[in-house]
Amino acid sequence: MRCHEIDYQIKGAELQLVEVELDPGETVVAEAGAMTYMEEGISFETRMGDGSNPDQGIMGKLFSAGKRMFTGESIFTTHFTNQGSGKSRVGFSAPYPGNVVPLNMAELGERVVCQKDAFLCAALGTKIDITFNRKLGAGLFGGEGFILQTLEGDGMAFIQAGGTVIEKQLNGETLRVDTGCLVGFSGNVEYDIARAGGLKSMVFGGEGLFLATLTGHGRVWLQSLPFSRMADRILAHAASSGGKDKGEGSVLGGVGRTLDGD
């Protein structure tokens, strides 16, 4: 099935949103809960599966949904279709601060591998699947474990990344990356895990025990601020403050009331 041809515009500098323009009859598939707004003429429907294979039976849909549920993803996707007579637009945004990465799948070998929670939306016809890394080292220590997400098709797809996005072009080189900073890579790049230096560096270096290694010819997308890293800092700050913020707020509030009284 050929993907629908959709137009788009990335809005914003850092906290980005992608606005997809649909001609009458065109459809875009999105992760559940990603929609921000939609114009008149667009209808949406929650479905089990990505719709890339219209002839897929109920057992195939259940198998695909089971894999997504196993990885913690929603078993449903939402299909937005322009039912009107003119062009209409629908906007999608990530659930955390970051950027949207547009992928022209036809220029990327029609296959991209990404973090299991990186997918945002794509033209109807894009196959969204879960793949399990066959290498034990990558599976146990790769941050995303055995589980990665694959996007296949010849249309536009969009993934989300935290912080600033860095795109690298590999021409036979090897790139070593913090496992949490890896967003995705084109299908002809090989992914593995390597130790982060010697024992001393692994224990005291603060860079984690293992690094992702990417080798081959293709593109790699990285993120400067993985959501997991930001969440860890927030939780650590909350634990160390131990309710002090509340007390500080009370003191400042008392000062404000005293000044008002004067």
N, C-alpha and C positions, 0 to 999 in steps of 0.2 A: 504494500500500500504506500503510495507516494504521500508525503506530508503536505498539508495545506500551506500555501504561501502567505505568510503574514508579514505586515509591516510593524515596526516598533520604534519607540523612542525612550531612551534612558533619561530619567529626570532626576535632578539633584546632583550634588557633588560627592558627598560621603554617605548620607543616609538615603540611599537611592531607591527608586521605584521604576519599574518598567511598564510603559503604557503600550498595549498591543492594539493595533488598528485592524479590525476585521471587516472584510467585504461581506455582502449578503451570502449566507450559507457557510462561511468559514467558522472554524472551531479552534479554540486553544484549550489545552488540558493543563490543569494547575494542581499543585499540592493543596490538600484541604486546608482552608483557613487563610490562604495567601491573598485572596482578593481584597482590594482596598476600595475600589469604586467601579461602576459600570454605567455606560450611557444607555439611553433609551434604545430599545430594539434588541438588546442582548438578553437571552435567557440562559439559565444555568441548570445543570442536572448533576447530581452526585451518582457516580457509577462505580461498580467494582471492576477495576482494570483500567488500562490506558486507552482502549479503543483502537489500538494499532492493528488488531486482527479481528475484523468484524465477524468472521466465521468461527471464532473461538467458542467452544462449548462451555457449559456450566462447570464441568470438572476442571478445565483449564483455568477458568477465572478463579475458582476456589483455590487451586494450587498457587497461582500468582498472589492472591490475597493472603494466603497462609504464609508465604515467604516474607511479604511486607510486614505482617503482624509479628512474625518471629524476630524481625530486626527492630521492632518498636515503632515502625512507620504506620500511618493510617492505612487501612485496607481499601480505602476509597480514594478516588480522584474526582475533581469537579470539572465538568465540561462546560465551557462558555461558548455559545453559538449565537451568531448574529442572525436573528430571525426577521430583521427589518428590510427595508428596500434601499437603504443607503449605508455608508460606512459608519461604524460605531466603534467605540474604544472601551477597553477594560484595563484597569491598573492592578498590578501585583507588587507586593513589597515583602521583604524578609522580616522575620519576627525578632531580629536583633540588629544593632547598628553595623552597617557595612555597605557593600557594593553588590551590584548585579553584574554578572559576566554573561554577555551574549555569545552564543556559540553557533556559528554557521556550520552545521553538521556536514553539509556537502563538501566543505573545504577541509574538514578534519577527518576524512576517511569514513564518515558516517558512523563513527563510534567514539564515545568519550566515557572514561571511567572517572567517577567522582565519589566523594564522601556520601554515605548513605542518606544524610539529611541535607545535601546541598541542592537538590532539585527544587526549582521554583515553578516553572511553567514551560510549555513547549507546544509547537504546532501539532494539531491532530495528525496521527500517523507515526509519531515518535514512540518507539518502544522503550518503556521504563521498566527496568528489571533489576533484580538483586543478584550479585555474583559472589561466590565464596572463594577467597584466595586459597590456592592449592598448596602454598608453601607454609610449612608449620611455623617458621620463624616470623613471617609476616603476620600470620594469623594470631599468634600469641602476644606479640609485642608491637603490632603496627598501629596502635591507637584506635583504628577502626576495626581491629580484629580481622576475622576472616571475611567480614562483610563489607563489600563495596557496591556502589550503584552503577549500572551501565545505562547509557542513553544511546539509542540507535535510530537512525533515520537520515533523511536528506533535507530536512527543513531547519528552522530556527529553534533553539532551545536556550533556556536561561537557568543559570545556577547562581547561588548566593554565597557570599564570602564575608567574613568579619574583618573590619578595618580596611586597610589599603590592599588592593589586588596587585600582585606582581606576576607578569607573564614571562616565562622563560622558553626559549627555543633551543632544543637539544639537537645537536648534529653529531651524534655518536658519543657525546660526553656522558659523564655520570654526575648527577646532582644529588647532594645529600641534604635532607630537609628534616626539620623537626616534624614529628609525625602529626602533630595537631595543626600544623600550618599548611599541610597539603590539602588543596581543594579538589583538584582533578588533573587528568592528563589524557592526551589523545591515545587511542587504542593500541598504537604500535610502540608505545613506551613500556618498558618492563619495570615492574615495581617489586622491591624487596626490602629487607630490613638488615641493618648492620649495627654492630656495637658502637657506642659513642666514645671511641678512644680506649685508653687503658682503664684499669680498675679504679685508679684514683680519680680520673676524670669522670667516670661513670657515677661514682659515689658522691663526689664533692663538687662536680662541675656545674650542677644546677641546670644542665641541658637535657636531662632525662637519660635513661639507660640505653636507648636505642634511637637510631635515626632511620628515616625512610631513604632508600636509594632509588633513583630513577635513571634508567639508562636507555639510550636508543636515539631514534630520530622522531621528533614530534614536539608538541607544546605541553607545557606544564603550567598550571595556575596555582599560586600560593596566596595565603592570607596573612596579614601582619598581626591580626588579633583574633585568634580562635575563640569562639564563644566559651569553650570549656575553661580557657585561661582566664577570661574575664570573670566567669562565675566563681572560679577558685579564689580570685582576689577579693571579690565581694564577700564570700563566705568567711574568708580569713579575717577580713576587717570587722565583720559583724561579730565573730567569735572573740577577737581581741578587745573590741570596745566594751563588750559585756554590759550594755545598757547605759554607758556613759553619755551617749548622745542625748538620751532622754533627760538626764540630769542637766546637761549643758543647756538644752532647750528650755528647761524650767527656769534656770538662772537668768538666761537672757530675757525670758518672758517676764520675770519678776522685775528686772531692771527697766524693761519697757513700760511696765505698769507704774513703777515709781516715777519715771520721768514724766509720764502722762499726768500723774497726780500732781506733780509739781507745777 
